[in-house]
Amino acid sequence: METRIAIIAIIVEKPESVEKLNALLHEYAEYIIGRMGIPYRERRISIISIAIDAPHNTISALSGKIGRLPGINAKTVYSNLGGNA
């Protein structure tokens, strides 16, 4: 199946949503290449980037689910490279 490489950028403004976010990321763990989180204590937010290699509909589904969590914003950037899983 054709896959895409993407980065999902996440801003967490409500720490109470982190447990649900982590559950979603665990659900999609087989597609996640890597994850980096930066706590920005001065602004009381967390900045997270997720590198993912998955079918387009899988990436869209995960990004949409993350973006619907309260106090969390997510945007996805896709590579122009395709791939095969």
N, C-alpha and C positions, 0 to 999 in steps of 0.2 A: 504494500500500500504506500502511496506517495505521502511523504511527510514534509513538514516545513520546519525551519529553525526560527525561533522567535525569542524575544525578551519580553516578559511581562513586568512592567514597572508598577510597584504598589506603594501607596502612601497610607499608613495606618494612623488615623487620628483618634480612634477610640480603642484603647487597649483591651476593652472587654470583648472585642470581636476577634482577638488573636487566636483564641481556642478554635473557633469555627474556621478561620483561615488555615490554621495548621492542619485541621481535619481534611479540608479540601486538598491541600498540597499532598498530604499522605495518600489520599484517594488517587491522585494522578502521579504518584512517585515514579512509576515505570517510565514516564516520559521526561522527567526532569533531569537535565544535565547537571545543573548546579544552582546554588542559591546563595545570595549574599544579603545580609541584613545590616543596616546601620542605624543604631539608635541616635536620634538627634535630641538629646535631653533638654537643651535650651529651649526648643520649640515644642517639646513633649509629643513628638511624633516618631515613627519608625519608617525608614525607607528600605524597601526590599526589592531586589531584582531576582527574577527567576528565568534561567535559561532553559529552554524546552525544545525538544525535537519530537514532533507528533503530527498526526493528520490535522489539517486546517480546522475541521469541525471540532476536534478535541481541544485545540488551543482556544478556539472561540468560546466553547462551552465553559472551560475553566475560567477564562478571563471574565466572562459574563457573570458566573457564579460569585467570583471574588468581588466584582464591582457592585453586586447587590447586597453585600454585607454592610451593615450600618457603620459609618465612620471610616470606610475604606474606599479608596479610589484606585482604579487600575487602568492602565493603557498598555496596548500591545504593539510592538514593532516587529515586523517580519523581515527576514532575510530574503533576498532575491533568489537564493539557492534553494533548490528542491532536493529531495533525497528519497531513498527507498528504505523502508524498515524491513 
